[in-house]
Amino acid sequence: MRLFKIMLIIMLASVLAVSCKTKKEMTLEDYARMELEINLPDPELDKAKVEEVAKKYGYTYQQYRDMFDKVEKDTKLKEKLGEMRLQDQKEKKE
């Protein structure tokens, strides 16, 4: 019985360690906030600035770059991003 408890604790600890290590998926909302702060047409222009802002939001430069490429290729995501920006502008005016 004691061996079973020890094995269970080890298994739970390893599952917890693995689950905490996985990187979170960047949301379009986070991307929009980061993009406003970065204010560059291409992340390659100032990698240090992009890295700093990405780190502030809990992401890596590569995650930002991947989302940037994804948004550039997908017109639906671009449209949704534009709607989010428009909504933010409306809220700021009120």
Sequence and secondary structure as in RCSB ss.txt:
>XXXX:A:sequence
MRLFKIMLIIMLASVLAVSCKTKKEMTLEDYARMELEINLPDPELDKAKVEEVAKKYGYTYQQYRDMFDKVEKDT
KLKEKLGEMRLQDQKEKKE
>XXXX:A:secstr
 HHHHHHHHHHHHHHHHHHHHS     HHHHHHHHHHH  S GGGGHHHHHHHHHHTT  HHHHHHHHHHHHH H
HHHHHHHHHHHHHHHHHH 
